[in-house]
Amino acid sequence: MDITNNGPVSFGGPAQFYPMNNSRQRWLLEQLPQWEREGLLTADAARTLHERHSSDTSQLGLAQVVIGSLGAMLIGAGLIAVIGYNWDDFSRPVRLLFAFLPLLLAQAFGFRVLQRGDSCAAWVRETAAVLQASSAGASIALVSQIYNLGGEWPDFLFWWFLLSLPLTWVLRSHAVAIFYLVTTAIWSVNQIVPGRPWQDSPLIYPVLLLGLLPYWPGWPRKEALSISLRWVMTISALIGLASAAVFANEQAVDYPRYHSEAFLWLWTLSAAAIALFPLNQAGIDEASRRKPQVVLGALWLLGYGVATTFRDVSNNILKGTSHALELPWCWGLLAVLAGFALHACTRRRWAVLAIASLALLPLIAVPVVGQGETGSSLLSWLATLHLSVIGLTLILLDFIGKRGASRLGTLLLSVLIIARMADSHFSLLAKGLAFIAVGVAFLAFNFFMSRHQHHAAQT
């Protein structure tokens, strides 16, 4: 049940260690001498802990990176302002010199950083990378202005983030990687215009994301990625794939109705694929907060599942699904989802598989979509049954000694009961009494679980 994994715990097997953040490392190293003097640790144990958690100056410090990046951007903005103040007095050759001189200086600085290798502090590498990325964007803009090349801002943005991508690898810059992820997502949203060629549309977003392949979750790396970079990558992927789904649907001019429901289901397939993205064993064992692709994907799928329990919503979803199945983009997502699901089976990621399978429920009811309310009722009850099984499983796992999430399961069942009552034809009094009963049951279960966990901890 990797979706509820809260960290590395190992009893009776090989221990698993994950990197501490810098503040915890410093605190631990400060305590070791005192613990050794008090006899809490032997000299060998203290030395082993010191070697394992010794401070690594190559790792990123958030404050240093932010200050370094901000300083680099302020320097670039100041240079542009100074040059712009006297811009009209310069000849074209002088303007070109000012367009390329900051870029050349930034590259010289970056070359010096590369010469120093791993001895160079991480914040210095980030500063050099941000300076080069900023000066590259400024050079593109100035050359375009000098020669009156024209163009639109998305074209400028496209070439800017594409030229900045190598800095992510050459200088190992997380700041430029975040810039690349944010700008590709913004560009993809802007390209949702019917009639664009596919190579100038959000359909190429997956290709752009390949530029950061070693940053993807599950890819073997020497150092752990920061949580902020993981979250930015996940959000960028969600936005980029959603933009591609909307564009693919808008291109299909034969779908005047239910087009929004069609790309809603395409979004759900994308969320399922992101949640099931292949992970190695170390990635599976990480805490959920370090797996934003699982957290955000599961949240979307559970919300989608609860919404599907309403008959009106399920009716529109079915009609949108039947239209989406005629799109090549849809079949591409299904193929990717099938591959990810097979990999998840080999890794025994049953919890994420159970939640991701919510996206496929409309395929069961699509054959009866033309039979009045039969299809919508079938999909509604399928979603209700599926969510009920997930909720009960999360509760029961805690009682049989497995890793579960009883409170999450209870919350899911409570939301499900409320949704079904709201969609029923019972009187307002009956609904009110049902809501009160569910609320009391939820509070009682929460109290019971607190007592049960306290008793388990004592024994």
Sequence and secondary structure as in RCSB ss.txt:
>XXXX:A:sequence
MDITNNGPVSFGGPAQFYPMNNSRQRWLLEQLPQWEREGLLTADAARTLHERHSSDTSQLGLAQVVIGSLGAMLI
GAGLIAVIGYNWDDFSRPVRLLFAFLPLLLAQAFGFRVLQRGDSCAAWVRETAAVLQASSAGASIALVSQIYNLG
GEWPDFLFWWFLLSLPLTWVLRSHAVAIFYLVTTAIWSVNQIVPGRPWQDSPLIYPVLLLGLLPYWPGWPRKEAL
SISLRWVMTISALIGLASAAVFANEQAVDYPRYHSEAFLWLWTLSAAAIALFPLNQAGIDEASRRKPQVVLGALW
LLGYGVATTFRDVSNNILKGTSHALELPWCWGLLAVLAGFALHACTRRRWAVLAIASLALLPLIAVPVVGQGETG
SSLLSWLATLHLSVIGLTLILLDFIGKRGASRLGTLLLSVLIIARMADSHFSLLAKGLAFIAVGVAFLAFNFFMS
RHQHHAAQT
>XXXX:A:secstr
 GGG  S   SSS        HHHHHHHHHHHHHHHHTTSS HHHHHHHHHHT   TTS  HHHHHHHHHHHHHH
HHHHHHHHHHTGGGS HHHHHHHHHHHHHHHHHHHHHHHHHGGGS HHHHHHHHHHHHHHHHHHHHHHHHHTT  
  HHHHHHHHHHHHHHHHHHS  HHHHHHHHHHHHHHHHHT  TT  GGGSGGGHHHHHGGGGGGSTT   SS  
 HHHHHHHHHHHHHHHHHHHHHHHHH TT  SSHHHHHHHHHHHHHHHHHT    HHHHHS GGG HHHHHHHHH
HHHHHHHHTSHHHHHHHHHHHHHHTTSHHHHHHHHHHHHHHHHHHHTT HHHHHHHGGGGHHHHHGGGTTSTTHH
HHHHHHHHHHHHHHHHHHHHHHHHTTS   HHHHHHHHHHHHHHHHHTS   HHHHHHHHHHHHHHHHHHHHHHH
HHHHHHHH 
